[in-house]
Amino acid sequence: MKKIVEIESGQGLDSLLGEKVLLLCANYFYTGKLSGVNDTCVELENASLVYETGPWTEKGYKDAQALPNPWFVSRTAIESFGASK
C-alpha cells in the first residue's frame, strides 16, 4: 500500500539546524554541525569527510578527515541525512 507523507515546515534538514549530522551523498559521506540551510546548499561547521564509518554501533567513525571550516554541500548531492553520532 502506498502512503503519502507530507513534510511540514520545521521538519527535514531545517529541524536539524545546530545538530551534528551525517549527510550520505552519492560519492562521499560528510559529518559536522549543521549551521545553515538554503535552497541550494547546506553549511557544516567542524566538518569532516568520512572515508570509513566502521560499525554503526560504535561511537565516532573509523576514518573521518577534517575539512576547512565552514564546508558547503550541494543539496542535490544529498541522498539521505540524519543526526550523527
N, C-alpha and C positions, 0 to 999 in steps of 0.2 A: 504494500500500500504506500502511495506517495504521500508525503506530509509537507505542507508549506510552512516554513518558519520565517517570520519576519524579524529582522534585526532592527531594534529600535535605537534611537539616539542614546548615547551613553553605553552602548554595547560594542563588541568588536575591539579593534585596536584602541579606540578612544577610551574605553574602560580600563585599559592597562597603562595609561599615562602615569609616569612616576614609578612604575614597577619594573623589575628586572624581567626581560622577556627573552624568548628564543624564537627566532624567525627562521623557518625552514624554507629555503629558496631552491630553485632548480639546480644550481651548481654548488652553493655554499650554505652553511648554517651560520647565523650571526646571533650573538647574545650581547646584552647590555641594558642599561636603564633607558626605557622609552621616554624621551624628553620632548618629542614633537611629532605631530601627525598632520599632514595636509593631503590634498587630492593626489599628489604625485609621488611623495616620498615620506619616509619616517626618519626621525633623528634618534640616534643612540648615543648615550654618554657612556664612557668607560667601556666601549665596545670591544668585542673580541670575535675573531674568525675561528669557528670551531671545526678543526680538522678531523677530530675523532671524539665522539661522545663518551665512549666507554659504556658500561652498563647504565641504563636509565635509572636504576635504583640507587646509584652512587651519588654522593654529594659532589658537585662540580663535574667538570669534563676532563677526559683523559688528555686531550691536546687542544688547548684554546690559546690562540696567539693575539696579543693586544693590538688594536688598530689605533690610528691617530684619533684624537678627540676634538670635535664630535665626528661621528660617522653617519653617512646617509645611505639608505637602502631604498631603491625604487619599489613602490607598492605593487607594480605589475610583476615583479620578480618573486614576491612572497606567495608561497603555496599554502602555508599554514603557519600558525603562530600560537603562542601561549605563554603563561607565566613560566619563568625559568627557575632552575634550582640554584 
